[in-house]
Amino acid sequence: MKTTAAKIVSLVMMLSLLFTLSACSDLFSTTDYPTVDKLKQAIELNTNPAGKTVNVTVQSTIPDAAQGFIIQEGGFNFCLPSDPGVVPGDKIKLKITGCTRQTDAYYVTCQKA
């Protein structure tokens, strides 16, 4: 009887630990630019962001734009080749392949990371 109870307690503790670690997975992920503001600062310092990653909070989307699927946040238009399945309010990690500035907006070509 004691071994069965010990096994159940061990299983519950292991599952609790697993859920705790999965909830904290964002703490262990690495992103070159944790916010769009950090990306903007880097671009203004003439840093090339190609090959780096950025965390984006979706403000709005343009699904059928000439540049592909566009995710907008704070003056940035993140252009993806296909729909990543996001809606406003979602957070997404993107890998940057290129960046241009036109007037007051940035156009960032990228892929879902």
Biopython code that builds the backbone (N, CA, C, O; Angstrom):
import numpy as np
from Bio.PDB.StructureBuilder import StructureBuilder

atoms = [
    (1, "MET", "N", (0.809, -1.190, 0.000)),
    (1, "MET", "CA", (0.000, 0.000, 0.000)),
    (1, "MET", "C", (0.859, 1.264, 0.000)),
    (1, "MET", "O", (0.537, 2.250, -0.662)),
    (2, "LYS", "N", (1.969, 1.214, 0.763)),
    (2, "LYS", "CA", (2.826, 2.394, 0.840)),
    (2, "LYS", "C", (3.507, 2.668, -0.496)),
    (2, "LYS", "O", (3.685, 3.831, -0.858)),
    (3, "THR", "N", (3.884, 1.660, -1.220)),
    (3, "THR", "CA", (4.562, 1.882, -2.495)),
    (3, "THR", "C", (3.617, 2.472, -3.532)),
    (3, "THR", "O", (4.040, 3.283, -4.356)),
    (4, "THR", "N", (2.349, 2.083, -3.508)),
    (4, "THR", "CA", (1.375, 2.647, -4.439)),
    (4, "THR", "C", (1.160, 4.126, -4.132)),
    (4, "THR", "O", (1.120, 4.951, -5.046)),
    (5, "ALA", "N", (1.024, 4.461, -2.863)),
    (5, "ALA", "CA", (0.846, 5.863, -2.467)),
    (5, "ALA", "C", (2.092, 6.677, -2.813)),
    (5, "ALA", "O", (1.974, 7.821, -3.254)),
    (6, "ALA", "N", (3.256, 6.120, -2.625)),
    (6, "ALA", "CA", (4.503, 6.814, -2.946)),
    (6, "ALA", "C", (4.611, 7.056, -4.446)),
    (6, "ALA", "O", (5.062, 8.117, -4.877)),
    (7, "LYS", "N", (4.195, 6.067, -5.245)),
    (7, "LYS", "CA", (4.226, 6.229, -6.696)),
    (7, "LYS", "C", (3.265, 7.332, -7.146)),
    (7, "LYS", "O", (3.595, 8.121, -8.031)),
    (8, "ILE", "N", (2.093, 7.387, -6.544)),
    (8, "ILE", "CA", (1.108, 8.412, -6.902)),
    (8, "ILE", "C", (1.624, 9.794, -6.527)),
    (8, "ILE", "O", (1.506, 10.733, -7.314)),
    (9, "VAL", "N", (2.190, 9.926, -5.341)),
    (9, "VAL", "CA", (2.743, 11.211, -4.903)),
    (9, "VAL", "C", (3.890, 11.630, -5.815)),
    (9, "VAL", "O", (3.995, 12.800, -6.183)),
    (10, "SER", "N", (4.744, 10.688, -6.180)),
    (10, "SER", "CA", (5.853, 11.000, -7.093)),
    (10, "SER", "C", (5.345, 11.446, -8.452)),
    (10, "SER", "O", (5.870, 12.398, -9.030)),
    (11, "LEU", "N", (4.339, 10.777, -8.963)),
    (11, "LEU", "CA", (3.762, 11.133, -10.252)),
    (11, "LEU", "C", (3.145, 12.533, -10.216)),
    (11, "LEU", "O", (3.335, 13.316, -11.146)),
    (12, "VAL", "N", (2.421, 12.846, -9.168)),
    (12, "VAL", "CA", (1.807, 14.171, -9.015)),
    (12, "VAL", "C", (2.880, 15.249, -8.928)),
    (12, "VAL", "O", (2.739, 16.314, -9.530)),
    (13, "MET", "N", (3.941, 14.985, -8.190)),
    (13, "MET", "CA", (5.026, 15.971, -8.062)),
    (13, "MET", "C", (5.731, 16.186, -9.397)),
    (13, "MET", "O", (6.066, 17.319, -9.745)),
    (14, "MET", "N", (5.957, 15.110, -10.145)),
    (14, "MET", "CA", (6.619, 15.229, -11.442)),
    (14, "MET", "C", (5.745, 16.002, -12.426)),
    (14, "MET", "O", (6.250, 16.839, -13.174)),
    (15, "LEU", "N", (4.450, 15.732, -12.433)),
    (15, "LEU", "CA", (3.536, 16.457, -13.311)),
    (15, "LEU", "C", (3.469, 17.938, -12.936)),
    (15, "LEU", "O", (3.419, 18.802, -13.812)),
    (16, "SER", "N", (3.468, 18.227, -11.638)),
    (16, "SER", "CA", (3.464, 19.618, -11.183)),
    (16, "SER", "C", (4.715, 20.351, -11.648)),
    (16, "SER", "O", (4.641, 21.495, -12.098)),
    (17, "LEU", "N", (5.842, 19.701, -11.540)),
    (17, "LEU", "CA", (7.101, 20.289, -11.987)),
    (17, "LEU", "C", (7.085, 20.515, -13.489)),
    (17, "LEU", "O", (7.536, 21.557, -13.964)),
    (18, "LEU", "N", (6.576, 19.558, -14.237)),
    (18, "LEU", "CA", (6.489, 19.684, -15.686)),
    (18, "LEU", "C", (5.606, 20.861, -16.085)),
    (18, "LEU", "O", (5.986, 21.638, -16.960)),
    (19, "PHE", "N", (4.443, 21.011, -15.468)),
    (19, "PHE", "CA", (3.551, 22.130, -15.777)),
    (19, "PHE", "C", (4.187, 23.460, -15.395)),
    (19, "PHE", "O", (4.038, 24.446, -16.117)),
    (20, "THR", "N", (4.890, 23.498, -14.276)),
    (20, "THR", "CA", (5.553, 24.733, -13.852)),
    (20, "THR", "C", (6.625, 25.144, -14.848)),
    (20, "THR", "O", (6.717, 26.316, -15.214)),
    (21, "LEU", "N", (7.429, 24.198, -15.285)),
    (21, "LEU", "CA", (8.490, 24.510, -16.244)),
    (21, "LEU", "C", (7.929, 24.916, -17.596)),
    (21, "LEU", "O", (8.478, 25.803, -18.249)),
    (22, "SER", "N", (6.850, 24.288, -18.025)),
    (22, "SER", "CA", (6.266, 24.661, -19.318)),
    (22, "SER", "C", (5.646, 26.051, -19.252)),
    (22, "SER", "O", (5.650, 26.771, -20.250)),
    (23, "ALA", "N", (5.122, 26.436, -18.111)),
    (23, "ALA", "CA", (4.551, 27.776, -17.961)),
    (23, "ALA", "C", (5.638, 28.836, -17.971)),
    (23, "ALA", "O", (5.380, 29.977, -18.355)),
    (24, "CYS", "N", (6.829, 28.487, -17.564)),
    (24, "CYS", "CA", (7.942, 29.428, -17.516)),
    (24, "CYS", "C", (8.844, 29.321, -18.736)),
    (24, "CYS", "O", (9.962, 29.837, -18.711)),
    (25, "SER", "N", (8.403, 28.681, -19.782)),
    (25, "SER", "CA", (9.270, 28.459, -20.942)),
    (25, "SER", "C", (9.729, 29.766, -21.584)),
    (25, "SER", "O", (10.805, 29.809, -22.180)),
    (26, "ASP", "N", (8.926, 30.841, -21.472)),
    (26, "ASP", "CA", (9.334, 32.127, -22.030)),
    (26, "ASP", "C", (10.586, 32.665, -21.341)),
    (26, "ASP", "O", (11.349, 33.420, -21.944)),
    (27, "LEU", "N", (10.801, 32.282, -20.085)),
    (27, "LEU", "CA", (11.984, 32.744, -19.369)),
    (27, "LEU", "C", (13.257, 32.150, -19.950)),
    (27, "LEU", "O", (14.329, 32.744, -19.834)),
    (28, "PHE", "N", (13.146, 30.989, -20.572)),
    (28, "PHE", "CA", (14.312, 30.295, -21.076)),
    (28, "PHE", "C", (14.537, 30.498, -22.565)),
    (28, "PHE", "O", (15.589, 30.134, -23.091)),
    (29, "SER", "N", (13.557, 31.079, -23.248)),
    (29, "SER", "CA", (13.722, 31.303, -24.686)),
    (29, "SER", "C", (14.595, 32.529, -24.913)),
    (29, "SER", "O", (14.556, 33.487, -24.141)),
    (30, "THR", "N", (15.367, 32.487, -25.963)),
    (30, "THR", "CA", (16.225, 33.615, -26.276)),
    (30, "THR", "C", (15.682, 34.326, -27.502)),
    (30, "THR", "O", (15.358, 33.701, -28.512)),
    (31, "THR", "N", (15.590, 35.624, -27.398)),
    (31, "THR", "CA", (15.147, 36.468, -28.489)),
    (31, "THR", "C", (16.115, 37.639, -28.565)),
    (31, "THR", "O", (16.450, 38.247, -27.549)),
    (32, "ASP", "N", (16.561, 37.948, -29.774)),
    (32, "ASP", "CA", (17.505, 39.043, -29.939)),
    (32, "ASP", "C", (16.884, 40.389, -29.582)),
    (32, "ASP", "O", (17.531, 41.233, -28.962)),
    (33, "TYR", "N", (15.624, 40.589, -29.977)),
    (33, "TYR", "CA", (14.897, 41.819, -29.662)),
    (33, "TYR", "C", (13.611, 41.432, -28.940)),
    (33, "TYR", "O", (12.650, 41.013, -29.586)),
    (34, "PRO", "N", (13.573, 41.564, -27.608)),
    (34, "PRO", "CA", (12.391, 41.136, -26.857)),
    (34, "PRO", "C", (11.149, 41.987, -27.139)),
    (34, "PRO", "O", (10.028, 41.541, -26.896)),
    (35, "THR", "N", (11.341, 43.208, -27.652)),
    (35, "THR", "CA", (10.220, 44.079, -27.997)),
    (35, "THR", "C", (10.509, 44.771, -29.327)),
    (35, "THR", "O", (11.648, 44.811, -29.792)),
    (36, "VAL", "N", (9.458, 45.311, -29.923)),
    (36, "VAL", "CA", (9.605, 46.066, -31.167)),
    (36, "VAL", "C", (10.397, 47.356, -30.907)),
    (36, "VAL", "O", (11.118, 47.829, -31.786)),
    (37, "ASP", "N", (10.266, 47.916, -29.717)),
    (37, "ASP", "CA", (11.033, 49.125, -29.376)),
    (37, "ASP", "C", (12.537, 48.856, -29.412)),
    (37, "ASP", "O", (13.305, 49.699, -29.875)),
    (38, "LYS", "N", (12.959, 47.698, -28.930)),
    (38, "LYS", "CA", (14.387, 47.331, -28.975)),
    (38, "LYS", "C", (14.851, 47.158, -30.421)),
    (38, "LYS", "O", (15.974, 47.531, -30.761)),
    (39, "LEU", "N", (13.999, 46.597, -31.266)),
    (39, "LEU", "CA", (14.322, 46.468, -32.680)),
    (39, "LEU", "C", (14.480, 47.846, -33.312)),
    (39, "LEU", "O", (15.415, 48.072, -34.080)),
    (40, "LYS", "N", (13.580, 48.759, -32.997)),
    (40, "LYS", "CA", (13.644, 50.118, -33.544)),
    (40, "LYS", "C", (14.937, 50.823, -33.116)),
    (40, "LYS", "O", (15.575, 51.501, -33.921)),
    (41, "GLN", "N", (15.313, 50.659, -31.856)),
    (41, "GLN", "CA", (16.567, 51.255, -31.361)),
    (41, "GLN", "C", (17.762, 50.711, -32.136)),
    (41, "GLN", "O", (18.660, 51.469, -32.503)),
    (42, "ALA", "N", (17.779, 49.421, -32.384)),
    (42, "ALA", "CA", (18.891, 48.799, -33.114)),
    (42, "ALA", "C", (18.950, 49.319, -34.548)),
    (42, "ALA", "O", (20.034, 49.603, -35.057)),
    (43, "ILE", "N", (17.803, 49.444, -35.199)),
    (43, "ILE", "CA", (17.772, 49.941, -36.575)),
    (43, "ILE", "C", (18.249, 51.383, -36.631)),
    (43, "ILE", "O", (18.975, 51.764, -37.550)),
    (44, "GLU", "N", (17.847, 52.185, -35.657)),
    (44, "GLU", "CA", (18.271, 53.588, -35.627)),
    (44, "GLU", "C", (19.770, 53.727, -35.375)),
    (44, "GLU", "O", (20.361, 54.758, -35.695)),
    (45, "LEU", "N", (20.380, 52.702, -34.809)),
    (45, "LEU", "CA", (21.836, 52.685, -34.606)),
    (45, "LEU", "C", (22.547, 52.029, -35.787)),
    (45, "LEU", "O", (23.725, 51.680, -35.700)),
    (46, "ASN", "N", (21.809, 51.865, -36.903)),
    (46, "ASN", "CA", (22.329, 51.266, -38.140)),
    (46, "ASN", "C", (22.778, 49.819, -37.962)),
    (46, "ASN", "O", (23.706, 49.374, -38.637)),
    (47, "THR", "N", (22.138, 49.089, -37.073)),
    (47, "THR", "CA", (22.407, 47.673, -36.898)),
    (47, "THR", "C", (21.538, 46.895, -37.886)),
    (47, "THR", "O", (20.348, 47.178, -38.022)),
    (48, "ASN", "N", (22.119, 45.934, -38.561)),
    (48, "ASN", "CA", (21.364, 45.109, -39.492)),
    (48, "ASN", "C", (20.677, 43.982, -38.711)),
    (48, "ASN", "O", (21.359, 43.132, -38.138)),
    (49, "PRO", "N", (19.338, 43.963, -38.678)),
    (49, "PRO", "CA", (18.638, 42.941, -37.892)),
    (49, "PRO", "C", (18.450, 41.599, -38.596)),
    (49, "PRO", "O", (17.873, 40.681, -38.013)),
    (50, "ALA", "N", (18.920, 41.465, -39.821)),
    (50, "ALA", "CA", (18.724, 40.219, -40.569)),
    (50, "ALA", "C", (19.329, 39.035, -39.809)),
    (50, "ALA", "O", (20.450, 39.103, -39.304)),
    (51, "GLY", "N", (18.559, 37.958, -39.744)),
    (51, "GLY", "CA", (19.003, 36.761, -39.044)),
    (51, "GLY", "C", (18.686, 36.759, -37.563)),
    (51, "GLY", "O", (18.921, 35.759, -36.883)),
    (52, "LYS", "N", (18.159, 37.855, -37.050)),
    (52, "LYS", "CA", (17.832, 37.963, -35.624)),
    (52, "LYS", "C", (16.347, 37.698, -35.413)),
    (52, "LYS", "O", (15.581, 37.640, -36.374)),
    (53, "THR", "N", (15.942, 37.537, -34.157)),
    (53, "THR", "CA", (14.545, 37.289, -33.828)),
    (53, "THR", "C", (13.965, 38.434, -33.012)),
    (53, "THR", "O", (14.684, 39.143, -32.309)),
    (54, "VAL", "N", (12.646, 38.601, -33.120)),
    (54, "VAL", "CA", (11.936, 39.655, -32.392)),
    (54, "VAL", "C", (10.600, 39.107, -31.906)),
    (54, "VAL", "O", (9.944, 38.327, -32.597)),
    (55, "ASN", "N", (10.209, 39.526, -30.712)),
    (55, "ASN", "CA", (8.886, 39.195, -30.183)),
    (55, "ASN", "C", (7.930, 40.306, -30.588)),
    (55, "ASN", "O", (8.220, 41.486, -30.389)),
    (56, "VAL", "N", (6.798, 39.930, -31.152)),
    (56, "VAL", "CA", (5.816, 40.892, -31.648)),
    (56, "VAL", "C", (4.468, 40.601, -31.006)),
    (56, "VAL", "O", (4.055, 39.446, -30.910)),
    (57, "THR", "N", (3.783, 41.658, -30.564)),
    (57, "THR", "CA", (2.402, 41.546, -30.118)),
    (57, "THR", "C", (1.536, 42.070, -31.255)),
    (57, "THR", "O", (1.651, 43.237, -31.629)),
    (58, "VAL", "N", (0.684, 41.237, -31.799)),
    (58, "VAL", "CA", (-0.102, 41.578, -32.985)),
    (58, "VAL", "C", (-1.126, 42.656, -32.639)),
    (58, "VAL", "O", (-2.003, 42.452, -31.799)),
    (59, "GLN", "N", (-0.997, 43.830, -33.313)),
    (59, "GLN", "CA", (-2.007, 44.882, -33.162)),
    (59, "GLN", "C", (-3.091, 44.711, -34.210)),
    (59, "GLN", "O", (-4.280, 44.828, -33.914)),
    (60, "SER", "N", (-2.673, 44.435, -35.434)),
    (60, "SER", "CA", (-3.623, 44.185, -36.520)),
    (60, "SER", "C", (-2.931, 43.362, -37.594)),
    (60, "SER", "O", (-1.710, 43.204, -37.589)),
    (61, "THR", "N", (-3.735, 42.842, -38.516)),
    (61, "THR", "CA", (-3.182, 42.040, -39.610)),
    (61, "THR", "C", (-3.777, 42.504, -40.934)),
    (61, "THR", "O", (-4.896, 43.014, -40.981)),
    (62, "ILE", "N", (-3.017, 42.320, -42.002)),
    (62, "ILE", "CA", (-3.482, 42.550, -43.366)),
    (62, "ILE", "C", (-3.194, 41.252, -44.115)),
    (62, "ILE", "O", (-2.057, 41.016, -44.525)),
    (63, "PRO", "N", (-4.203, 40.413, -44.299)),
    (63, "PRO", "CA", (-3.962, 39.086, -44.852)),
    (63, "PRO", "C", (-3.608, 39.027, -46.335)),
    (63, "PRO", "O", (-2.856, 38.138, -46.735)),
    (64, "ASP", "N", (-4.111, 39.921, -47.152)),
    (64, "ASP", "CA", (-3.917, 39.808, -48.593)),
    (64, "ASP", "C", (-3.141, 40.988, -49.168)),
    (64, "ASP", "O", (-3.509, 41.509, -50.220)),
    (65, "ALA", "N", (-2.094, 41.411, -48.511)),
    (65, "ALA", "CA", (-1.299, 42.545, -48.986)),
    (65, "ALA", "C", (-0.385, 42.102, -50.124)),
    (65, "ALA", "O", (-0.140, 40.910, -50.310)),
    (66, "ALA", "N", (0.110, 43.065, -50.873)),
    (66, "ALA", "CA", (1.025, 42.764, -51.976)),
    (66, "ALA", "C", (2.309, 42.102, -51.459)),
    (66, "ALA", "O", (2.928, 41.312, -52.172)),
    (67, "GLN", "N", (2.708, 42.419, -50.230)),
    (67, "GLN", "CA", (3.930, 41.857, -49.642)),
    (67, "GLN", "C", (3.690, 40.507, -48.974)),
    (67, "GLN", "O", (4.631, 39.906, -48.456)),
    (68, "GLY", "N", (2.461, 40.024, -48.974)),
    (68, "GLY", "CA", (2.129, 38.769, -48.306)),
    (68, "GLY", "C", (1.211, 39.028, -47.133)),
    (68, "GLY", "O", (0.357, 39.911, -47.194)),
    (69, "PHE", "N", (1.376, 38.277, -46.077)),
    (69, "PHE", "CA", (0.586, 38.454, -44.857)),
    (69, "PHE", "C", (1.330, 39.434, -43.971)),
    (69, "PHE", "O", (2.502, 39.218, -43.663)),
    (70, "ILE", "N", (0.668, 40.515, -43.552)),
    (70, "ILE", "CA", (1.331, 41.551, -42.753)),
    (70, "ILE", "C", (0.782, 41.559, -41.332)),
    (70, "ILE", "O", (-0.428, 41.544, -41.106)),
    (71, "ILE", "N", (1.713, 41.584, -40.383)),
    (71, "ILE", "CA", (1.389, 41.773, -38.969)),
    (71, "ILE", "C", (1.883, 43.168, -38.598)),
    (71, "ILE", "O", (3.037, 43.510, -38.859)),
    (72, "GLN", "N", (1.016, 43.972, -37.992)),
    (72, "GLN", "CA", (1.391, 45.335, -37.634)),
    (72, "GLN", "C", (1.528, 45.494, -36.126)),
    (72, "GLN", "O", (0.713, 45.002, -35.346)),
    (73, "GLU", "N", (2.592, 46.202, -35.745)),
    (73, "GLU", "CA", (2.770, 46.644, -34.361)),
    (73, "GLU", "C", (3.630, 47.890, -34.356)),
    (73, "GLU", "O", (4.748, 47.884, -34.872)),
    (74, "GLY", "N", (3.114, 48.954, -33.777)),
    (74, "GLY", "CA", (3.862, 50.178, -33.514)),
    (74, "GLY", "C", (4.710, 50.706, -34.657)),
    (74, "GLY", "O", (5.914, 50.884, -34.471)),
    (75, "GLY", "N", (4.151, 50.964, -35.821)),
    (75, "GLY", "CA", (4.905, 51.512, -36.943)),
    (75, "GLY", "C", (5.707, 50.483, -37.718)),
    (75, "GLY", "O", (6.444, 50.838, -38.637)),
    (76, "PHE", "N", (5.574, 49.225, -37.364)),
    (76, "PHE", "CA", (6.268, 48.145, -38.060)),
    (76, "PHE", "C", (5.261, 47.291, -38.808)),
    (76, "PHE", "O", (4.191, 46.972, -38.289)),
    (77, "ASN", "N", (5.611, 46.930, -40.019)),
    (77, "ASN", "CA", (4.836, 45.995, -40.832)),
    (77, "ASN", "C", (5.712, 44.760, -41.036)),
    (77, "ASN", "O", (6.684, 44.799, -41.790)),
    (78, "PHE", "N", (5.365, 43.676, -40.367)),
    (78, "PHE", "CA", (6.114, 42.438, -40.480)),
    (78, "PHE", "C", (5.488, 41.611, -41.589)),
    (78, "PHE", "O", (4.361, 41.136, -41.455)),
    (79, "CYS", "N", (6.217, 41.438, -42.682)),
    (79, "CYS", "CA", (5.704, 40.784, -43.889)),
    (79, "CYS", "C", (6.132, 39.319, -43.906)),
    (79, "CYS", "O", (7.322, 39.007, -43.937)),
    (80, "LEU", "N", (5.152, 38.436, -43.885)),
    (80, "LEU", "CA", (5.395, 36.998, -43.912)),
    (80, "LEU", "C", (4.873, 36.423, -45.220)),
    (80, "LEU", "O", (3.922, 36.959, -45.789)),
    (81, "PRO", "N", (5.473, 35.346, -45.707)),
    (81, "PRO", "CA", (5.022, 34.760, -46.967)),
    (81, "PRO", "C", (3.656, 34.077, -46.867)),
    (81, "PRO", "O", (2.970, 33.928, -47.878)),
    (82, "SER", "N", (3.254, 33.662, -45.666)),
    (82, "SER", "CA", (1.961, 32.990, -45.504)),
    (82, "SER", "C", (1.356, 33.350, -44.148)),
    (82, "SER", "O", (2.024, 33.915, -43.282)),
    (83, "ASP", "N", (0.102, 33.017, -43.989)),
    (83, "ASP", "CA", (-0.645, 33.304, -42.767)),
    (83, "ASP", "C", (-0.114, 32.446, -41.608)),
    (83, "ASP", "O", (-0.169, 31.218, -41.672)),
    (84, "PRO", "N", (0.404, 33.097, -40.539)),
    (84, "PRO", "CA", (0.905, 32.319, -39.402)),
    (84, "PRO", "C", (-0.196, 31.916, -38.423)),
    (84, "PRO", "O", (0.081, 31.271, -37.412)),
    (85, "GLY", "N", (-1.434, 32.288, -38.715)),
    (85, "GLY", "CA", (-2.550, 31.901, -37.850)),
    (85, "GLY", "C", (-2.619, 32.697, -36.565)),
    (85, "GLY", "O", (-2.828, 32.125, -35.496)),
    (86, "VAL", "N", (-2.446, 34.017, -36.650)),
    (86, "VAL", "CA", (-2.504, 34.866, -35.467)),
    (86, "VAL", "C", (-3.675, 35.837, -35.571)),
    (86, "VAL", "O", (-4.175, 36.120, -36.660)),
    (87, "VAL", "N", (-4.096, 36.336, -34.422)),
    (87, "VAL", "CA", (-5.150, 37.346, -34.336)),
    (87, "VAL", "C", (-4.644, 38.467, -33.432)),
    (87, "VAL", "O", (-3.718, 38.253, -32.650)),
    (88, "PRO", "N", (-5.241, 39.668, -33.527)),
    (88, "PRO", "CA", (-4.804, 40.759, -32.659)),
    (88, "PRO", "C", (-4.778, 40.349, -31.187)),
    (88, "PRO", "O", (-5.712, 39.733, -30.674)),
    (89, "GLY", "N", (-3.681, 40.711, -30.528)),
    (89, "GLY", "CA", (-3.464, 40.359, -29.128)),
    (89, "GLY", "C", (-2.504, 39.201, -28.947)),
    (89, "GLY", "O", (-1.924, 39.038, -27.873)),
    (90, "ASP", "N", (-2.329, 38.394, -29.981)),
    (90, "ASP", "CA", (-1.391, 37.266, -29.906)),
    (90, "ASP", "C", (0.046, 37.765, -29.853)),
    (90, "ASP", "O", (0.364, 38.846, -30.349)),
    (91, "LYS", "N", (0.901, 36.963, -29.245)),
    (91, "LYS", "CA", (2.343, 37.234, -29.245)),
    (91, "LYS", "C", (2.991, 36.179, -30.127)),
    (91, "LYS", "O", (2.638, 35.001, -30.077)),
    (92, "ILE", "N", (3.948, 36.623, -30.938)),
    (92, "ILE", "CA", (4.598, 35.719, -31.882)),
    (92, "ILE", "C", (6.078, 36.073, -31.966)),
    (92, "ILE", "O", (6.456, 37.240, -31.859)),
    (93, "LYS", "N", (6.902, 35.064, -32.157)),
    (93, "LYS", "CA", (8.339, 35.248, -32.332)),
    (93, "LYS", "C", (8.638, 35.118, -33.824)),
    (93, "LYS", "O", (8.263, 34.130, -34.454)),
    (94, "LEU", "N", (9.319, 36.124, -34.386)),
    (94, "LEU", "CA", (9.603, 36.157, -35.816)),
    (94, "LEU", "C", (11.100, 36.226, -36.069)),
    (94, "LEU", "O", (11.835, 36.860, -35.311)),
    (95, "LYS", "N", (11.554, 35.571, -37.137)),
    (95, "LYS", "CA", (12.949, 35.640, -37.561)),
    (95, "LYS", "C", (13.023, 36.595, -38.748)),
    (95, "LYS", "O", (12.339, 36.399, -39.753)),
    (96, "ILE", "N", (13.845, 37.617, -38.628)),
    (96, "ILE", "CA", (13.946, 38.691, -39.608)),
    (96, "ILE", "C", (14.867, 38.286, -40.754)),
    (96, "ILE", "O", (15.950, 37.745, -40.528)),
    (97, "THR", "N", (14.426, 38.555, -41.999)),
    (97, "THR", "CA", (15.279, 38.298, -43.158)),
    (97, "THR", "C", (15.714, 39.594, -43.836)),
    (97, "THR", "O", (16.699, 39.604, -44.574)),
    (98, "GLY", "N", (14.992, 40.686, -43.596)),
    (98, "GLY", "CA", (15.359, 41.970, -44.181)),
    (98, "GLY", "C", (14.512, 43.079, -43.593)),
    (98, "GLY", "O", (13.482, 42.824, -42.969)),
    (99, "CYS", "N", (14.956, 44.327, -43.797)),
    (99, "CYS", "CA", (14.232, 45.465, -43.236)),
    (99, "CYS", "C", (14.460, 46.699, -44.090)),
    (99, "CYS", "O", (15.589, 46.991, -44.483)),
    (100, "THR", "N", (13.373, 47.431, -44.380)),
    (100, "THR", "CA", (13.465, 48.713, -45.079)),
    (100, "THR", "C", (12.574, 49.711, -44.378)),
    (100, "THR", "O", (11.630, 49.343, -43.679)),
    (101, "ARG", "N", (12.886, 50.983, -44.574)),
    (101, "ARG", "CA", (12.066, 52.045, -43.985)),
    (101, "ARG", "C", (11.488, 52.874, -45.112)),
    (101, "ARG", "O", (12.199, 53.297, -46.023)),
    (102, "GLN", "N", (10.189, 53.099, -45.036)),
    (102, "GLN", "CA", (9.507, 53.943, -46.005)),
    (102, "GLN", "C", (8.676, 54.954, -45.230)),
    (102, "GLN", "O", (7.784, 54.581, -44.468)),
    (103, "THR", "N", (8.969, 56.223, -45.425)),
    (103, "THR", "CA", (8.297, 57.314, -44.718)),
    (103, "THR", "C", (8.387, 57.083, -43.212)),
    (103, "THR", "O", (9.482, 57.104, -42.650)),
    (104, "ASP", "N", (7.247, 56.863, -42.550)),
    (104, "ASP", "CA", (7.248, 56.661, -41.101)),
    (104, "ASP", "C", (7.004, 55.217, -40.700)),
    (104, "ASP", "O", (6.673, 54.950, -39.545)),
    (105, "ALA", "N", (7.159, 54.285, -41.623)),
    (105, "ALA", "CA", (6.898, 52.883, -41.316)),
    (105, "ALA", "C", (8.092, 52.015, -41.689)),
    (105, "ALA", "O", (8.840, 52.323, -42.618)),
    (106, "TYR", "N", (8.252, 50.944, -40.960)),
    (106, "TYR", "CA", (9.283, 49.955, -41.237)),
    (106, "TYR", "C", (8.616, 48.732, -41.850)),
    (106, "TYR", "O", (7.562, 48.296, -41.388)),
    (107, "TYR", "N", (9.231, 48.184, -42.885)),
    (107, "TYR", "CA", (8.764, 46.944, -43.504)),
    (107, "TYR", "C", (9.823, 45.880, -43.258)),
    (107, "TYR", "O", (10.949, 45.971, -43.749)),
    (108, "VAL", "N", (9.440, 44.878, -42.492)),
    (108, "VAL", "CA", (10.367, 43.834, -42.080)),
    (108, "VAL", "C", (9.912, 42.514, -42.709)),
    (108, "VAL", "O", (8.829, 42.017, -42.400)),
    (109, "THR", "N", (10.738, 41.953, -43.587)),
    (109, "THR", "CA", (10.437, 40.639, -44.112)),
    (109, "THR", "C", (10.921, 39.612, -43.110)),
    (109, "THR", "O", (12.029, 39.712, -42.582)),
    (110, "CYS", "N", (10.079, 38.622, -42.855)),
    (110, "CYS", "CA", (10.412, 37.664, -41.795)),
    (110, "CYS", "C", (9.636, 36.375, -41.971)),
    (110, "CYS", "O", (8.782, 36.235, -42.846)),
    (111, "GLN", "N", (9.976, 35.439, -41.094)),
    (111, "GLN", "CA", (9.303, 34.141, -41.040)),
    (111, "GLN", "C", (8.998, 33.844, -39.575)),
    (111, "GLN", "O", (9.644, 34.373, -38.671)),
    (112, "LYS", "N", (8.010, 32.995, -39.363)),
    (112, "LYS", "CA", (7.685, 32.594, -37.992)),
    (112, "LYS", "C", (8.837, 31.766, -37.449)),
    (112, "LYS", "O", (9.288, 30.815, -38.088)),
    (113, "ALA", "N", (9.308, 32.135, -36.266)),
    (113, "ALA", "CA", (10.445, 31.431, -35.658)),
    (113, "ALA", "C", (9.981, 30.256, -34.825)),
    (113, "ALA", "O", (10.804, 29.551, -34.240)),
]
sb = StructureBuilder()
sb.init_structure("model")
sb.init_model(0)
sb.init_chain("A")
sb.init_seg("    ")
for serial, (resi, resn, name, xyz) in enumerate(atoms, 1):
    if name == "N":
        sb.init_residue(resn, " ", resi, " ")
    sb.init_atom(name, np.array(xyz, "f"), 0.0, 1.0, " ", f" {name:<3s}", serial, name[0])
structure = sb.get_structure()
